[in-house]
Amino acid sequence: MTRGIDVGLATCHTCDLVVNMGAPARPPAGACPRCRSPLRFRKPNARTHVIALLIAATALYFPANAFTIMYTEQFPLRRADTILSGVVFLWQQDEWELAVLVFAASILVPLLKLGALAFLVIASGRGSTWRPHARTKLYRVLEVIGHWSMLDVFVVALLTAVVQLGQFARVAPGPAVLPFAGVVVLTMLASASYDARAIWDRGVLD
Amino acid sequence: MDPAQPTPDVAPPPGAVIASSGDVTEIELVLCSYCDAVHRRTQAAGGKTMRCATCHSPLYRGNGDLGAMLAVTITATIAFFVANTLPLLTLTSQGQQTRATLWRAIVASYDSQLPFVAVALTLTLLVVPAIELGLLLWLLVPLCLRTRPAAFHAVMAILQTLRPWRMIEVFFLGVIVAVVKLSGLATALPGWGLFGVAVMSFSLAALASFDQGALWRRAEELAR
């Protein structure tokens, strides 16, 4: 396999133009001749960014799951649900398809993202040669599922807004909404900061 | 799943722009964004995804039909208006019927001292899609008429920044979950606005399957 960096080729991250940088040096200097964006062989400081964002996301993960995400009030019923108790409640109401969906989007996906990104960044940091195809595939899966965890935030926002309109009950967002949205956004930023090419560089460059 | 052929180890002269536009005689090279392998760009049959021979990740797509992209964008724009004007869902409780359009829901949450909810809904379903669709039309209409759109580079850069934050398909699923959850409190039925959200999700997803490089190539062609 011939890598771009070995022959001095870099792709512009804005317009995808392949540009010859001359010597395969790093850090490369220069701007894209087409769109003037700075050119790089690799995402700069990718490891540091991913690790920092992962630590922040992990810190928010705890309040996001421990606190109430939604208050529901319809006389005589009053509930304060965390993400997990919301899933359990759906399950008990025999809405098991929905319970599985919300469980996957709100609990499984964020956990998978935190764990898998930590694994990827540690493996490529150590210059691992273990199953590069599988690791690349794992990263592509993370990119696709990333934003689906926002589901619960939308559901809470919609329910709140719609129920205010109907005025037959009260629904209010709880303190977990913001940290939960924070986890989703931070893990999305973390996976965008990771440079999958580090898997194939075998740690030589990073 | 047909991998592009890797190129021989011949480095082109320094300073040369390799994969420049339209010019068929030039060697067009592509670097895999997942493993940095160098490939020669081959003519991909319409809509087909070319994959990297080394790591099997998608390299580029063959479909760069600007007219089709414009058609899909127009569909999404019409769906955007449907999604924002017709009710997303209809609630019936104690003989009282409420049609929840997105805009009324935003106003209601703002009035009930829930500005965070109002802002979140406004950004994701009104502001971000409106900017994205507006900018796409701004680019595609002139490009299809073979004139160069103003501020082409800046608009492309904004679109690229917005793309990962597109959440309309998640919102679509969110409305469905909300309808089911509400059915415990009142009679909730999905409305035509939800159909608009669905069409918008699918057309924006379809747009992502086109070769974005086609816009750059057409703009460069016109700049000459």
HADDOCK unambig.tbl for C-alpha pairs under 7 A between the chains (distance, minus, plus):
assign (segid A and resid 1 and name CA) (segid B and resid 37 and name CA) 6.21 0.50 0.50
assign (segid A and resid 2 and name CA) (segid B and resid 9 and name CA) 6.77 0.50 0.50
assign (segid A and resid 2 and name CA) (segid B and resid 37 and name CA) 5.56 0.50 0.50
assign (segid A and resid 2 and name CA) (segid B and resid 38 and name CA) 5.78 0.50 0.50
assign (segid A and resid 3 and name CA) (segid B and resid 36 and name CA) 5.11 0.50 0.50
assign (segid A and resid 3 and name CA) (segid B and resid 37 and name CA) 4.47 0.50 0.50
assign (segid A and resid 3 and name CA) (segid B and resid 38 and name CA) 5.68 0.50 0.50
assign (segid A and resid 4 and name CA) (segid B and resid 31 and name CA) 6.36 0.50 0.50
assign (segid A and resid 4 and name CA) (segid B and resid 36 and name CA) 5.48 0.50 0.50
assign (segid A and resid 4 and name CA) (segid B and resid 37 and name CA) 6.11 0.50 0.50
assign (segid A and resid 4 and name CA) (segid B and resid 38 and name CA) 5.65 0.50 0.50
assign (segid A and resid 7 and name CA) (segid B and resid 11 and name CA) 5.82 0.50 0.50
assign (segid A and resid 11 and name CA) (segid B and resid 31 and name CA) 6.69 0.50 0.50
assign (segid A and resid 14 and name CA) (segid B and resid 157 and name CA) 6.49 0.50 0.50
assign (segid A and resid 17 and name CA) (segid B and resid 19 and name CA) 6.16 0.50 0.50
assign (segid A and resid 18 and name CA) (segid B and resid 17 and name CA) 6.90 0.50 0.50
assign (segid A and resid 18 and name CA) (segid B and resid 18 and name CA) 5.97 0.50 0.50
assign (segid A and resid 18 and name CA) (segid B and resid 19 and name CA) 5.50 0.50 0.50
assign (segid A and resid 18 and name CA) (segid B and resid 29 and name CA) 6.82 0.50 0.50
assign (segid A and resid 18 and name CA) (segid B and resid 30 and name CA) 6.60 0.50 0.50
assign (segid A and resid 19 and name CA) (segid B and resid 16 and name CA) 6.95 0.50 0.50
assign (segid A and resid 19 and name CA) (segid B and resid 17 and name CA) 5.09 0.50 0.50
assign (segid A and resid 19 and name CA) (segid B and resid 18 and name CA) 5.93 0.50 0.50
assign (segid A and resid 20 and name CA) (segid B and resid 14 and name CA) 5.91 0.50 0.50
assign (segid A and resid 20 and name CA) (segid B and resid 15 and name CA) 5.65 0.50 0.50
assign (segid A and resid 20 and name CA) (segid B and resid 16 and name CA) 5.78 0.50 0.50
assign (segid A and resid 20 and name CA) (segid B and resid 17 and name CA) 6.23 0.50 0.50
assign (segid A and resid 20 and name CA) (segid B and resid 18 and name CA) 6.93 0.50 0.50
assign (segid A and resid 21 and name CA) (segid B and resid 14 and name CA) 6.63 0.50 0.50
assign (segid A and resid 21 and name CA) (segid B and resid 15 and name CA) 6.37 0.50 0.50
assign (segid A and resid 22 and name CA) (segid B and resid 14 and name CA) 4.50 0.50 0.50
assign (segid A and resid 22 and name CA) (segid B and resid 15 and name CA) 6.18 0.50 0.50
assign (segid A and resid 35 and name CA) (segid B and resid 153 and name CA) 6.23 0.50 0.50
assign (segid A and resid 98 and name CA) (segid B and resid 177 and name CA) 6.99 0.50 0.50
assign (segid A and resid 133 and name CA) (segid B and resid 55 and name CA) 5.67 0.50 0.50
assign (segid A and resid 147 and name CA) (segid B and resid 167 and name CA) 6.97 0.50 0.50
assign (segid A and resid 148 and name CA) (segid B and resid 170 and name CA) 5.81 0.50 0.50
assign (segid A and resid 150 and name CA) (segid B and resid 170 and name CA) 6.93 0.50 0.50
assign (segid A and resid 151 and name CA) (segid B and resid 170 and name CA) 5.76 0.50 0.50
assign (segid A and resid 151 and name CA) (segid B and resid 171 and name CA) 6.81 0.50 0.50
assign (segid A and resid 151 and name CA) (segid B and resid 174 and name CA) 5.54 0.50 0.50
assign (segid A and resid 154 and name CA) (segid B and resid 171 and name CA) 6.16 0.50 0.50
assign (segid A and resid 154 and name CA) (segid B and resid 174 and name CA) 5.59 0.50 0.50
assign (segid A and resid 155 and name CA) (segid B and resid 174 and name CA) 4.99 0.50 0.50
assign (segid A and resid 155 and name CA) (segid B and resid 175 and name CA) 6.74 0.50 0.50
assign (segid A and resid 155 and name CA) (segid B and resid 177 and name CA) 6.68 0.50 0.50
assign (segid A and resid 155 and name CA) (segid B and resid 178 and name CA) 5.52 0.50 0.50
assign (segid A and resid 157 and name CA) (segid B and resid 117 and name CA) 5.37 0.50 0.50
assign (segid A and resid 158 and name CA) (segid B and resid 178 and name CA) 6.81 0.50 0.50
assign (segid A and resid 159 and name CA) (segid B and resid 178 and name CA) 6.07 0.50 0.50
assign (segid A and resid 160 and name CA) (segid B and resid 109 and name CA) 6.92 0.50 0.50
assign (segid A and resid 161 and name CA) (segid B and resid 105 and name CA) 4.80 0.50 0.50
assign (segid A and resid 161 and name CA) (segid B and resid 106 and name CA) 6.39 0.50 0.50
assign (segid A and resid 161 and name CA) (segid B and resid 108 and name CA) 6.03 0.50 0.50
assign (segid A and resid 161 and name CA) (segid B and resid 109 and name CA) 4.82 0.50 0.50
assign (segid A and resid 162 and name CA) (segid B and resid 100 and name CA) 6.23 0.50 0.50
assign (segid A and resid 162 and name CA) (segid B and resid 105 and name CA) 5.53 0.50 0.50
assign (segid A and resid 164 and name CA) (segid B and resid 108 and name CA) 6.00 0.50 0.50
assign (segid A and resid 164 and name CA) (segid B and resid 109 and name CA) 6.62 0.50 0.50
assign (segid A and resid 165 and name CA) (segid B and resid 105 and name CA) 6.53 0.50 0.50
assign (segid A and resid 165 and name CA) (segid B and resid 108 and name CA) 5.90 0.50 0.50
assign (segid A and resid 166 and name CA) (segid B and resid 98 and name CA) 5.85 0.50 0.50
assign (segid A and resid 168 and name CA) (segid B and resid 93 and name CA) 6.99 0.50 0.50
assign (segid A and resid 196 and name CA) (segid B and resid 34 and name CA) 5.00 0.50 0.50
assign (segid A and resid 196 and name CA) (segid B and resid 35 and name CA) 6.50 0.50 0.50
assign (segid A and resid 197 and name CA) (segid B and resid 34 and name CA) 5.11 0.50 0.50
assign (segid A and resid 197 and name CA) (segid B and resid 35 and name CA) 4.33 0.50 0.50
assign (segid A and resid 197 and name CA) (segid B and resid 36 and name CA) 6.13 0.50 0.50
assign (segid A and resid 200 and name CA) (segid B and resid 35 and name CA) 5.58 0.50 0.50
